[in-house]
Amino acid sequence: MTVTTAVLKSEWTKVRSVRSTVWTLASAFAVTVGLSAALCAVMNANFDQLSSRDQATFDATSISFAGMFLGQLAIIVFGVLVVGSEYSTGMIRTSLAAVPQRGTFLFCKMGVATVLALVTAMATSFSSFFCGQALLGSHRTTIGAPEVLRAVFGAGLYMTMLAIFAMGVAAMLRSPILALGVLMPFFFLVSTILANVPGAKEVARYFPDQAGSRVTRVVPSTAPYGPWEGFGIMGLWVVAALVGGYLVIRNRDA
Amino acid sequence: MIELEHLTKRYGEKLAVDGLTFTVRPGVVTGFLGPNGSGKSTTMRMMLGLDKPSSGEVRIDGKRYIDLKEPLRYIGGLLEARGVHPGRSAHNHLLCLAQSNEISPSRVNEVLDIVGLTSVAHKRSKGFSLGMGQRLGIAGALLGDPQVLLFDEPVNGLDPEGIHWIRNLIRDLADQGRTVFVSSHLMSEMALTADHLIVIGQGRLLADTTMADFITHNAHSFVRIRTPQPERLIAVLSAEGIGWDRGDEGSFEVSDVPAEQLGELAARHRLVLHELSPQRASLEEAFMRMTATSVEYHAHTPSENNGTASAGAPGAPPGAEPGSGPGSSGWGAHRKRGEGR
């Protein structure tokens, strides 16, 4: 127990003493809130030109998180760098010599980073929601409307889970370059493209981001799972990444 | 105290460390010598619990590394590759290490002072020179005031002032009764700092001896002869059954026969000599000879003496093999580079 407290303290010093922490988290916030606000303003101005079908399924809540598709990349970079920089800098050898209990080391590191990611993500999702609603004019919704609070809260949890997933992948691949090389194209391109290809769609909706982002929507989608089931699917991906990362750090030479 | 027992590390087919058994004792500087790629760094990483041995084990004061509570208080290591995040300041780097082992934060400033980095403590280590990086690594090793210290190639890339500083530090640590284990691929460096010597080649233990004994048994000596009458010299030496090697610039090198005897021999045959000088091969050469032998054994080549630095002339008899008992009469007993530390 005392070991864990000491390691948590140490990992907190580590994460707060590098600039990348501030940069990545601030970018995640600014990009998501800024882009979402811009998209809400555009949507408000052009709402009348939408087809009546689009108007009927318009989700005022999820449009206010629209910037997250880009902002999530910054939180992924945060997750990757927290774990991956240990490997790229050689710090991992110093760290493991100080804390040879590798599981304790890895999970304390991830725990500290997760708390930071959660705080940032919640601030991002609530700011994004309120900014977006302010710009949506007459099409806005309120935090008190059914399912809306769940979606706003869910958006924060979704971003946090992405950060944890990124940490797990970085621990598995032991290299930030490699981890970013896998995660960036996957979340920015592959997943989005496949989700819009008729045949691949059935598979793509079980990808972590597609399944997880269901919780950020109020208007039901065609997906065969509800908001929290979708989030649960994402949770399985995250657990898999954590188990993989743990097995790698436990078994590989530093 | 560090104890290694049949420590072995295998990478696929290749044995990087092959059944090493030795003990590193407190109060002396133990040098760990071997050519590049001989398994030194792998051994040291296993000592710090970073690499898992394929078999065998390491014990630090009788305990496995993983069982050390707050390991930085027992053992401090400086590894060859810099293990520091370049974006973090020296102070924060040491602080996070201190916190992980519940070492008082005030100790951070102490070790920064010891290694002379106080003025740059809050600068990111990105801008540090090689020497400053090395000092930061040493500060990390000293942080927990451990009784056991490992330094992997500590003088690599340092300027003379830095080298001098590290040598003195290492000596002081041993004089305080700590266990100090220092690796190097340079014999000359070891000769200046180490009291005890462990030599490995191809991952295997070649010698575990005091420095003085190593020098006694391995500092090869010979006599250099130069003459304007080389053909006659060859004839005389051959007639006496004395073996020789070709040295630099047409000189001859004779092992096993003292200079006095060679001088008298030349005088008897009225040979003109331009030089007759006893030479002591460097410890470096002795070390190369020893490790070259391990390479030969490994490659199963016949026991031709092609490992020495001076190319032997065809037909020249092999010099004494290192460690062979009878040959030791010809090996210098004086410590050539050991003074002045």
HADDOCK unambig.tbl for C-alpha pairs under 7 A between the chains (distance, minus, plus):
assign (segid A and resid 6 and name CA) (segid B and resid 99 and name CA) 5.79 0.50 0.50
assign (segid A and resid 6 and name CA) (segid B and resid 100 and name CA) 4.83 0.50 0.50
assign (segid A and resid 6 and name CA) (segid B and resid 101 and name CA) 6.65 0.50 0.50
assign (segid A and resid 6 and name CA) (segid B and resid 102 and name CA) 6.24 0.50 0.50
assign (segid A and resid 7 and name CA) (segid B and resid 100 and name CA) 4.64 0.50 0.50
assign (segid A and resid 9 and name CA) (segid B and resid 99 and name CA) 6.36 0.50 0.50
assign (segid A and resid 10 and name CA) (segid B and resid 96 and name CA) 4.38 0.50 0.50
assign (segid A and resid 10 and name CA) (segid B and resid 97 and name CA) 6.64 0.50 0.50
assign (segid A and resid 10 and name CA) (segid B and resid 99 and name CA) 5.04 0.50 0.50
assign (segid A and resid 10 and name CA) (segid B and resid 100 and name CA) 5.08 0.50 0.50
assign (segid A and resid 11 and name CA) (segid B and resid 96 and name CA) 6.85 0.50 0.50
assign (segid A and resid 13 and name CA) (segid B and resid 96 and name CA) 5.59 0.50 0.50
assign (segid A and resid 14 and name CA) (segid B and resid 96 and name CA) 6.12 0.50 0.50
assign (segid A and resid 17 and name CA) (segid B and resid 88 and name CA) 5.82 0.50 0.50
assign (segid A and resid 17 and name CA) (segid B and resid 92 and name CA) 6.64 0.50 0.50
assign (segid A and resid 18 and name CA) (segid B and resid 87 and name CA) 5.64 0.50 0.50
assign (segid A and resid 18 and name CA) (segid B and resid 88 and name CA) 5.47 0.50 0.50
assign (segid A and resid 89 and name CA) (segid B and resid 83 and name CA) 6.41 0.50 0.50
assign (segid A and resid 89 and name CA) (segid B and resid 84 and name CA) 6.22 0.50 0.50
assign (segid A and resid 89 and name CA) (segid B and resid 85 and name CA) 5.37 0.50 0.50
assign (segid A and resid 90 and name CA) (segid B and resid 82 and name CA) 6.45 0.50 0.50
assign (segid A and resid 90 and name CA) (segid B and resid 83 and name CA) 4.35 0.50 0.50
assign (segid A and resid 90 and name CA) (segid B and resid 84 and name CA) 6.36 0.50 0.50
assign (segid A and resid 91 and name CA) (segid B and resid 83 and name CA) 4.18 0.50 0.50
assign (segid A and resid 91 and name CA) (segid B and resid 84 and name CA) 4.83 0.50 0.50
assign (segid A and resid 91 and name CA) (segid B and resid 85 and name CA) 5.87 0.50 0.50
assign (segid A and resid 93 and name CA) (segid B and resid 50 and name CA) 6.66 0.50 0.50
assign (segid A and resid 93 and name CA) (segid B and resid 83 and name CA) 6.24 0.50 0.50
assign (segid A and resid 94 and name CA) (segid B and resid 83 and name CA) 5.59 0.50 0.50
assign (segid A and resid 96 and name CA) (segid B and resid 50 and name CA) 6.83 0.50 0.50
assign (segid A and resid 97 and name CA) (segid B and resid 48 and name CA) 5.95 0.50 0.50
assign (segid A and resid 97 and name CA) (segid B and resid 49 and name CA) 6.75 0.50 0.50
assign (segid A and resid 97 and name CA) (segid B and resid 50 and name CA) 6.79 0.50 0.50
assign (segid A and resid 98 and name CA) (segid B and resid 71 and name CA) 6.06 0.50 0.50
assign (segid A and resid 98 and name CA) (segid B and resid 72 and name CA) 5.82 0.50 0.50
assign (segid A and resid 98 and name CA) (segid B and resid 97 and name CA) 6.63 0.50 0.50
assign (segid A and resid 98 and name CA) (segid B and resid 100 and name CA) 6.80 0.50 0.50
assign (segid A and resid 98 and name CA) (segid B and resid 101 and name CA) 6.84 0.50 0.50
assign (segid A and resid 99 and name CA) (segid B and resid 100 and name CA) 6.96 0.50 0.50
assign (segid A and resid 100 and name CA) (segid B and resid 66 and name CA) 5.58 0.50 0.50
assign (segid A and resid 101 and name CA) (segid B and resid 66 and name CA) 6.79 0.50 0.50
assign (segid A and resid 253 and name CA) (segid B and resid 50 and name CA) 5.92 0.50 0.50
assign (segid A and resid 253 and name CA) (segid B and resid 51 and name CA) 4.47 0.50 0.50
assign (segid A and resid 253 and name CA) (segid B and resid 52 and name CA) 6.34 0.50 0.50
assign (segid A and resid 254 and name CA) (segid B and resid 50 and name CA) 5.24 0.50 0.50
assign (segid A and resid 254 and name CA) (segid B and resid 51 and name CA) 6.13 0.50 0.50
